[in-house]
Amino acid sequence: MISNKKWQQLLALATTGEKLPSDATEEEKEAYESLVRDHDIMLETAEKHGIKNPEMYIPFEVEGDFL
C-alpha cells in the first residue's frame, strides 16, 4: 500500500514531467503511470471547458477517530 505522502510525491513528479526514480517499486510505477494519465486527461478536459490553471492534488491524511 502506498502512503499518502508517497502519493503526493508521485503526483508532484507526474505533474512536473519528472521521471520516476529507478528504485521505485512496481506499485509506485503503476501509480505514477496512472497519475500521468489522469493529469493529461484533466488538462484536456479543462481546456475543453475553458478552465484556466486546473489543479490536481491529493489531500493530506486526517488523523483521529471521527466515528
C-alpha positions in Angstrom: 0.0 0.0 0.0 1.3 3.4 -0.9 1.3 6.0 1.8 -0.5 9.3 1.4 2.9 11.1 1.5 4.2 8.9 -1.3 1.1 9.6 -3.4 1.8 13.3 -3.0 5.4 12.8 -4.1 4.4 10.7 -7.1 1.8 13.4 -8.1 4.5 16.1 -7.9 6.7 14.1 -10.2 3.8 13.3 -12.6 2.5 16.9 -12.9 6.0 18.4 -13.4 7.0 15.8 -16.0 9.9 14.4 -13.9 10.9 10.8 -14.3 10.2 8.2 -11.6 13.3 7.2 -9.6 14.9 3.9 -10.8 14.4 2.3 -7.3 10.6 2.7 -7.4 8.5 -0.3 -6.6 6.2 -1.9 -9.2 3.2 -0.5 -7.3 4.7 3.0 -7.4 5.4 2.6 -11.1 1.7 1.7 -11.8 0.5 4.6 -9.6 2.8 7.1 -11.3 1.6 6.0 -14.8 -2.0 6.3 -13.6 -1.3 9.8 -12.3 0.4 10.9 -15.5 -2.6 9.6 -17.5 -5.1 11.3 -15.1 -3.2 14.6 -15.3 -3.3 14.5 -19.1 -7.0 13.8 -19.1 -7.6 16.6 -16.6 -5.7 19.1 -18.7 -7.6 18.1 -21.9 -10.9 18.4 -20.1 -10.1 21.7 -18.5 -9.1 23.1 -21.9 -12.4 21.9 -23.5 -14.3 23.6 -20.7 -12.3 26.8 -20.7 -10.9 26.2 -17.2 -7.6 28.0 -16.6 -5.0 26.7 -14.2 -6.6 23.4 -13.2 -5.2 21.8 -10.1 -4.7 18.1 -9.2 -4.0 17.3 -5.6 -4.1 14.6 -3.0 -5.4 15.7 0.3 -3.3 15.3 3.4 -4.2 12.5 5.7 -6.5 13.4 8.5 -5.8 11.6 11.8 -8.2 10.9 14.5 -11.3 8.9 15.3 -14.4 10.7 13.9 -17.0 7.9 14.4 
